[in-house]
Amino acid sequence: MNHILLLSLLLISTTVFCQKKIDLSILTKPQRGIEFIGKDSLFSMRFQFRMQNRAAMLTRSDKDLSAESYEFRVRRVRLKMEGFVYSPKLTYKLQLAFSRGDMDWDMTQMSQVNTSVNIVRDAVINYEPSKHLKFSFGQTKLPGNRQRVISSGDQQFADRSIVNATFNFDRDFGFFGSYKHTYFAVLGALTSGEGRNSVSSNSGLSYTGRVEVLPFGAFTNKNDYQEGDLEREQKPKLSLGASYNFNDDAVRSGGQLGRDLFTKTDMSTLSLDLLFKYKGFALYTEFMQRNCTNPITFTSDSSGVQAVFAGNGFMQQVSYLFKSNWEVAVRYAEITPFSSVYNNPAFSGVNLKKNQEFQLGVTKYIYGHRVKVQGNILYQLTTDLRDKLDTGRFGAIFQIEFGI
């Protein structure tokens, strides 16, 4: 509550302080929030908010359909401010998260590098010397797998896939650069490796690179970075992407995410993705793989253990958007640890299993991705690769996305 009050006072004081310089017109643009622009063109601020309200349930098993758990909560509440200062080439982005489920609350219980809840999602300064080239410094998303880089507010399912949840690079603090053209893009980052809002960093850094190839040219209005074909591409559009991250001396089980490891490890993650859109039809495929030098770590007395999920992930989702702005989408995703991991006796006490997820989604877009109603039905199948036992369960999610 104190953070919300502080932010409100900051917004009010900013408006009052700049009252003589701010144009009295408040520009409201589709999917772009509310924008203030100074008369002298030395300052701008676009303000956006969004929230995701969710109700969900999971069954006990695929044979016992009684509820094992319910989820009734505000999944996300985000406030975002971005614009330029002094020159349109010098821009900024600040994004804050306020719901408990959006602040990695449980990750603070045993973390040496992150000892408080994560309110700050993005805090980055950008310099754009040309329309193709951009340099950034601060905290923001790494140029990783496409689904992670796409905003959670621009997804066609209520959640990203289990592949993304297991292998994604997430956010980090450091230096970023990108060069984007009509038919290709090259992106890179040199960052701390400890993830967002870390209080310390060791001698190892994180190195990330991404390449995208667009053989049919650029998508309409950055349609390659929102799920579903809301732009109804009139010509076929294709993007092929590859990302690679090397985290030197990683101290968390997911590199930039996860619980503390008891021993540092070098970690590498590869991501390959393909996106195709044409006249309301969208196809997205993603493959991810993680390797590390030390996938299992123990405390000095061997009483505690923490492992890295070293393995592969594959995901594919297909959708069609009708002219009535109803969309139907299906997704299949799986994550599988390496056989060298689950067959290793040292991992006998570690829960590393193959997981599969089948999902059907129906979305009604009322105002693009800003206002939409989503319903998902899912089936989860978990396989213990040691004893070949399968356990399955069903789930359902109802969610409303609301924002400007």
N, C-alpha and C positions, 0 to 999 in steps of 0.2 A: 504493500500500500504506500509506504514511504517513497518507493522508487517511482510509482505512478504519479504521486503528488509532485515530486521533484521534476519529473518530465513535463508535467502540465505547466508548472511555474516557469520552466525554461522556455517553453513554446510561447507563453504569454509575454514574458519579458523580451524575447527576441522580436516579437511583433511590435511591441511598444517602442523598443529601442530603434527599430528600423522604420518606424511609421512614416517619417518624412521621405524616406528613400523608396518605400515599397509602393508599387502601383496599386491603386485601390481596387483594380479588377482582380478577381480571384479566378484563375483559369481552371476549369474542370474538364478533363479530357478522358475519353473512354480508356479504362484500364490504366490510368496514370495518376489517380489521386487528385489532390488539390495543390496547385502550384502558385507560389508567390515569386514575383520578379521585381527587382528594384528598378526605379525609373532610370537610374544611371547605369543599369545593366552590369553592376559590379557584384551582384549577389542574387542567388535564386535558391529556393527550397521547395521541393516537392514532398508532400506529406502523404503517407499511406498507412492504413491499418487493415488488418484482417484477422479473422478468428475462425477456428474450426471447432464446431460443437458436435460431439460424437456420442452415439449409443451403440454398443456392440456386445456380443456374447460368444462364448466358446462352449461346445458340448464336452461331456466327459470322455466320450469316445465315439467312433463311428457306429457303434452298436447301442450305446447308452446316450440318447439324445437329450438327456436332462442337462441343465446348465452347470458347467464347472465354474464359470466366472462370468461376471457382467462388467462392462466398462461404460460408465456414464460420467463424462467429464468434458471440460474444455481442453481439447488436445493441443491447440496452439493459439496464442494471442501474440501478434507481432505488430510493432510500430517501426516504420521505416522512413527515414529522411535522406534525401539525396539532392544534389544540385551542383552549382559551381560558385566559386568565390574569386573575385578579381577578374578572371578570364574564363570563358567557356571551355578552355583547354585544361583548367585546373578544377577537378570535380571531387566530390566526396560522397560516401555512402555510410550511413549509420543505421543499423538494424538491432532492435532490442526485443527480447523474448520475455513474457511475463507469466505464462501458465507454468505450473509446477512440472507437468509432463514434458515441457519444452526446454528445461534448464539443466538436464542431465543430473538431477538431484542425487540419485543413488551413486553416481560416479565420484562423489566427494567423500565417500565413506572410507576409502583406502588409497587415496591418491596423494602422491608426494609432489606432483607438479600442478595440481589443480585442487585447491582446498576450499573453494566456495562455489555456490551455484552459478551457472553460466547464464547471465542476463545478456551480455554483449555477444551478439552473433557476428555482426560485421562492423568494423570501424576501419575504413580504408580511404586513403587519399590517392587520386589518380591524376596522371598527367598525360594528355593526349596530344602530341605534337602534330598528328595528322589523323584523318578519319580512319586510317587502317591500323595505326600504331598506338599502343597504350602501355604505360608503365604505372605500377601501383606499389604502395608501401602501406602495410598495416595487416589487419586480420580479415580474411575473407575465404571463400571456397577455393580449394585447390583445383586445378584443371584436370579433374579426374573423370570417372565414368559419367556419361551424359545424364543418366537418371538422377545422380546426386547433384549435379550442377543445376538441373532444372529445379526451380523453386517448388517447395512442397505445396504451394498454392496453385501450381500449374500442372498437377498430376491428374490422371484420369481414373486412378484408384485412390481409396482413402489413405493407403500407405504405400511407400516404395516397397520393392520386392525384398525377399529374404537374402538375395544375392547382394544387393546394395547394403542391407543392414549388416552383413558379415564382412564385406571386403572394401567398402568405400573409403576414400582418403579423407573426406570431410573438410574441415576448415583448419587453417594454421596461420601463424604470424610470420611475415617476412617480406621478401621482394617478389613481385610478379611482373610478367611482361607478355604481350600478345601482339601478333600481327595477323590481321584478318583481311582476306580479299574475297572476291566473288567466287572463286573456285577452290580456295584452300584457306586453312588457318593454322598457325603455329603458336603454341602457348607454352610458357615455362614458369617455374617458381623455385626459389631458394628460401626455405623456411626453417623454423626451429625444430620441427619434428615432434613436439610435445602436444600439439593441438591447441584449441582455442583457450584463451585466458589462463595460460600456464604462468606459474609464479617463478619458474626457473627453467633453465635449459642446460643440457650437458654439452660435451664437446662434439657430439655428432649432430649433423644437420640433415634435413630432408630435401631431396631433389626430385622435382616433378616435371614431366614434359608431356605434351599432347599435340597430336597432329590430326587435322580433319581434312578430308578431300570431298568436294562437292562437284561431281562430274557434270551435273545439269545446271549448275549455278546456284546462287543464293536462294534460300527459302523466302517466302513472303513475310515481311514484318517479323523476322526472327522466329518463324514458325518451327524451326528445328530445335528451339529451346522452350517449347511447351508441348505437353502430351496431347494426343488427338490432333486431327486436322481441322482446327477451327477456322483456318483461313481458306479451306477448300481449294487447295492448290490446283490451278487450271492446267498446269503442265507437271509431269512427273518430277519429283524432287528426291534426291538421294544424298545421304551423307554417310561417309565411312570414317570412323574415329578410332584412335589408338592412344592410350595413356599409359605412362609408366611412372611409378614412384619408388624411390629407394630411400629408406629411412635408416640412417646410420646410428647405431646405438639406441634403438627404440626402447622405451621403458614402459610402454603400455601394450596390452594384448592386441589392440587393433592399430598400432602405430600412433596415429593422432587421437585415437579413441580407446575406450576400454579400461579395464582395471590394471593396476600396477603389476608388472612382471617383477620377479625376485632377482632376475639377472638380465642385464641388457642384451639385446640381440639385434643383428642386422636384418632388416625386413624389406622385401621387394614385392610389389603388387603390380600386376599387368591387367589392363582393361581393354577390350576390343568391343566396338559397338557398330551397329548398322541401323539407319533410320530411312524409311521410305514413306512418302505421303503423296496422295493424288486423289482429288475430288472427294474428300471426306474419309478416304481410307488411309489408315496408318498402320505401319508395321515397324516394330522395334525389337532388336535382338542384341543381347549383351552377354559377353563371356568375361569372367574375371578369375584370376589365379594369384594366390599368395604363397611365397616361400620365405623361410627365415632360417638362420643358422642355428637357432636354439629354440625349437618350438615348445619345449616344456621347461618350466623353471620351478625350483623348490626353495623353501626357506632353508636357512643354515642347518636347522635340525631336522629337515625333511618332513616337518609336521604340516606344512602348507604347500599347496601346489597351484600354479597358474599357467595355463597353456595358451598358445596361439593357434587359431584355426587355420592351419596350413592346408590348402586344398584348392578345389575348383568350384566355380559357380556358373550356372547358365540360366538365362531368362529370355523368354520371348512373349510379347504381347501384341495382339492384333485388335483393331477397333474400326468401327464405321460410324460416322456422324450423319444422321438423317437431316433433311432440310428443316425439320421441326425442332432442331437442336437437341434431340434425344440421341444419346450415344450408347452403343453396346460394345463392350470390350471383354476379351478373354486373355488370361495370363497363365503361363506355366513357368515355374522357377524351381531350381534345385541347387543345393550346396552339398559337396561331398569332400570329406577330408582325404588326404593322401593315404594309400594303403600302408605306407611306411610309418604313418602316424598311428592309425587305429590298430595295427598289428604289433606295435611296439609295446612290450610288457610294462614299460615305464608309464604308459598312458592308461593303465588299467583303472585308475581312479578318476580319470578325466572324462567328462561327458562330451565326446566329439562324435556326432552321429550324422548320417545322411538325412537331410530334410528336403521334402518336396512340397510344393504348394500349387494347387489348382484354384483359379479365381475367376469369377464372372462378375462384371461390373456394369451397372446401368447408371448413366449420368444425365441429368437435365441441366443444360447450360441456360441460365436466365440472363446473365450479363457477362458472357465469356467465362473465364476462369474466376472472375472476381465474385460472382454470385452463382452458386450451383448447388444442386442436391444430388447426393451420391448414395447408391445402395450396392453393397458387395456381398456375395456369397462365396465362401471359400472352403476348401478341404485341405487339411494338413496331414501329411504322412511322414512319420519318423521311423527310420530303420537303424537298428543297432547292427553295425556291420560285423561285429564280433560273433554274435549269436544268431544273426539273421532274423531277429524278431521285429515285426512291424506294429506300430500303433498309429491309429488315425483318429481324427476328430473333425467336426464341422464347425463353421463359424459364420457369423453375419455381422455386417457393419452398416449403420446408417449415419450419414454425416452431412452437415450443411456448412459450406464455405461461404463466408460473408465478408466483404471488404470493399475498399475503393482503390 
